[in-house]
Structure formats: C-alpha cells, structure tokens
Amino acid sequence: MNIDLLSLGILLFFGFIASFLNAIVGGGGLISLPALMAVGLPPSTAIATNKLANTISNGTSMLTFFRAGKVDFKKIRKILPFIFFGSLIGAYTVHLVSPAILKPLMLVMLVLVAGYTIWKKDWGQDTEQKVLNTTKKVLFLVAFSAIGFYDGFFGPGTGSFFIFALLMMGNDFLQAAGNAKAFNFTSNLAALLMFLVLGEVNFLYGLPMGFIMIFGAILGSKFALKRDATVMRYIFIAVTCTLIVKNAWDYFGAH
C-alpha cells in the first residue's frame, strides 16, 4: 500500500489532538479512530492501526504519570492480567463480529458515567481508602475485564470507563487518570498483539501517527499533572458529554 501524504497529514493532526486529550481524561479514540476510517482504512484495519498508535501514546502517558507518582502498580498489578486477556479476546472477536453492535451500549454507558459524575459533586476530590469485600472485588474484576474486552473489540471511550471504575474504587481524579493509563496501555498492547497475529495493522499510517502522539501524550500528561482534582472533574465531564453528543450524532444519523 502506498502512503498518501494528505491522509498522513490528517492523521498526524488528529492523532496529536487525540493523544493530548486522551492523556488528560481519556476519550482520544473518538478522534483517532474516525480519522483512520476517514482516510479509507476498513473498520478492522482502522481499529488495529489505532491500537498501534495508542499503545505508543498510552505508554508515553503512563511513564509520565508514573514518574510523577500517580500510577500505583502495587494496588493495580493484580487487575492488569484480567484487562490483558479481556482485550485479547475482544480483539479476536472483531474478526468475527462487527464492532458497530456496541455503539448503542457505549452511548448508554457514557450517559450513565456523565450523569453520575455530575450528580456526585465532591466525588473524586480526594483519595478514599475503601476496603472491598470479596463480592465487590469480583465485580470490579469482571468490570475491568469487560472494559478490556471493549477496548480490544472497539475502543473509543475506554479511558473514560477505566477512570470511572477507578473513581468507584476510591481513587481521586488525578490518581484515576494515572492508573487508567496503565490499564489503557495493557489493553492496547494485548489488542495490538492479537491484531499483529491477524495481520490487520497498517504500519505506514500507524507508526508515524504513534510517533506524533508521543508529543501529544507528554503535553497532555503534564497539563493534567498541573491541575487539581476539581479541574480534572470538569474536564472529565466536558469530554464525556462531548463523546455522548458525537456518538449520538453518529448513531442516530446513520438510522
């Protein structure tokens, strides 16, 4: 496949914006994935190529947050394998089923996430040391596995879902954003490995896009680390509501 310079320019521009936003509160996939499809890549190849670029971007964000002490691997390390295998299965399922079937479910979930965050005004302002019983631990593992599956299967909005689940566990917004980067990197890497095996990744577009997304991820991460939990909450609500409008427009406009 020959590379088209105009298409590459479009991907670099939107890739930078997507990675900057994704590093702050997630949601970058709603920008990068449509951009890849807009330049003519089929859905499965676009999703696979998006995983390559986002693995690079989220890896950069994760390292930036980790150096700032906002990724707690000691607390989250047992969750990572569940996310990894969930995403692995999700990526394989893309080969069998159209990811479009998840669009209405994603829309409902985003509405619930936004509504709950707006309603709980002081939520995520401080870290809470919650003691989880066995039932809650199992439910959270199921939830994180499901989000991992979703990320491998489709992806956009995954960061927002990870942050929401981490807030439910007692993280503040900044800690949740940092830990979510480790989760996002894990799910992206798992999906990427599966897509590499399936031969779906377009390296001509994915590698340059991933390279420019490194800079967006660094700037976005530093922007987030300089903000307090209140500002992060407002940004999270704004991004989630934007994702709702974007998805509603795409879904109902196609019906």
N, C-alpha and C positions, 0 to 999 in steps of 0.2 A: 504493500500500500504506500503510495506517495503522500508526502506531507504537504498540506495546503497552508501557506503562510498566513492567510487571513483567518482561517479556522484556528490555527495555533495562537495567533494574537488574541482572538476572542477568549480562548481557553486560559491563556495567561492572565488576562484582565480579570475574568470572573473567578479564576482559581485563587488569585490573591485576595479578592474580597471575601470569598467563601472561607478561606483559611483564617483570615483575620477575625471574622465573626465567629467561626467555629471554636477558635481558641478562647473566646470570652465566655460564651454560654451555649455553644452548640448550634446546630441548625444550618451549618455551611453546606451540607449535602443538597439542600433545596436550591442552592445556587449552582454548585459544581456539576451535579448530575444532569439537570436540564441543559446546561451549556454543552456537555458532551453529546447529548442526544441532538442538540440543535445543529451540530457540525456534521451530522449524518451517521453517527455510530448507532448500530442496532441496540435495543434496550439491554440485552445481556452483556454485550461488549462494553457499553457505556457504564454499567454498574461495576463490571470488573476493572475497567480502567480507572474509574472513580476510586476504587479500593486501593489501587496502587498509589495514586496521588495522595489520598487521605492517610494512608499508612505512613508516608513520609511526613505529612503535615502534623498528624497527631503524635507521631514520635517526637517531633521537634517541640510541640507544645508540652508534652509530658515531661521532657527533660527540663524545660524552662520552669515549670511548676515544681518539679522535684527539687531542683536546686534552691528554690525559694521555700522549701519545706512544706509544700501544700499537697504532696502525694504521700499517703500513709500506707506503704506497701505491707507493713506489719498487720494492719487491720483488714486489708482488702485482698491479700495474696490467695486466700482460700476461695475467693469468688472467681478469680481470673480463669481457672480451668473450665468452669461452667459456662462462662461467656465465650471462651475459645471454641468449645465443642458445639455450643448452640449456633455460633456464627458459621462454623464449618458445615453443619447440616443445612443451615439456611442458604449458604452459597451453592450447595449442591442442588437444593430444591429449585433454585432459579432455572436450572437446566430442564426442569420437568413442568413447572407451573409459571404462568405469567405473574410478575410481581404486582401488576395492576390491581389484583384482587385485594391487596392490603390497603389501598388508598382510602376507602371509607372508614376502615378501622383506625388508621393513623389519624384521620381527621377528628374522629370522636375522642381519641386519646389526647390529642393536643388541646381540644376544648376543655376536657377534664383537668389537664395539667394547668392550663391558664386560669381556669375558674378557681381551683383550689389555692393556687399561689396568690391570686388577688384577694381571696376571702381571708386567708391566714396572713394578716398584715405583718406580724412580728416573726413570721416563720423564716428560718434560715439566717437570722441575725447573729446568733451565737451557736457554738457547737454544744450539743446536748449529749451527755454520756448515757445513752439508752442501753438498758440491759434487755436483750432479746431472748425470749424463751424459745424452746425447740421448734414450736409451730411457726413462730414468726421468722426464725432463721430459714426454715424450709421454704416458706412463702417468698422470702426475699431471693433465695437461690433460684427458685422457679421463675421469679420475675426477671432476674438478671439473665438467666438462660434464654428466656423468651425475647428479651431485648437484643441479646446477642444473635439469636436466630433472625430477628427482624433486620438487624444490620447486615447480616450476610445475604439475606433474601432481597432487601430493597435498600434501606439505609437512611434516607433523609429524615431528620428529626431525632436520630438515635441519641445524640449528645444531650438533647433536652430531656429525653426519657431517663437516661442514666443520672443526670443531675437531680431530677425529681425523686427518683428512688433513693438516692443518697441523702437528700434532704429528709425524706421519710425516716431514714436510719439515724438522723440526728446531726448530720454534717451542717456547717454553715455554708453559705453560697460559695465562698471562695474555696473552702476545702472540698466541697462537692464538685466544683469546676475542675480542681486539680485531680481528684480521684477519678472523675469521669474521663479525663484524658488517658489515664492508664487503661480504663475499660475500653474506650474507643480504639486505642492502639491495638489492644488484644483482639478485639472483634474484627478490626480491619485486617490485621495480619493473618488471622485464621481464614477469612474470606479470600484474601489475596492468594494464599497458598492453594486453596481449592480452585480458584479461577486460573491459576498458573497451570495446574494439572489438567484442567479442562481446555486450556489454550484459548481463553477468551480475552486476555489482556492486550490492549493496543499500546505498545511501548513508545511509539513515535509521538503520541499525544500525552500519554500518562507520565513519562519521565520528565519532560520539560514543565508540565503542569505541576508535578510534585516538587520540582526544584523551586519554582517561583512561590509555591505555597509555603516553603520553609520560611521565607521572609514575612509573609502574612501571619504565620503562626507565631513567630518570635515577637512581632509588634503587638499582635492581639493578646498574647500571654502577658507581656509587660504592661499593657494597658489594664488588663484585668487585675493584676497583682498590685497596682497602684490605687485601686478602687476599694471602698469598703463594701460590706455586705448589703447595705441599703441600695447603693448604686447598682450593684450586681443584680439585685432583685428586680429593679425597674427595667434593666436591660433584658433580663430573662423574660419578663412579662411582655415587653415590646417585641422581642424576637419571636416568642411563641405565638402571639397574636398575629404577627405578620405571616408566620407559617400557616396559621389557620386560614387566613384570607387567601393566601397563594394556593393552598391545597383545595379550598372550597371552589375557587375560580376554575382551577384545572379540572376538578372532578365534575362539577355541575355544568361547566361549559362544554364538557365532552358528552353530556347526556341530553 
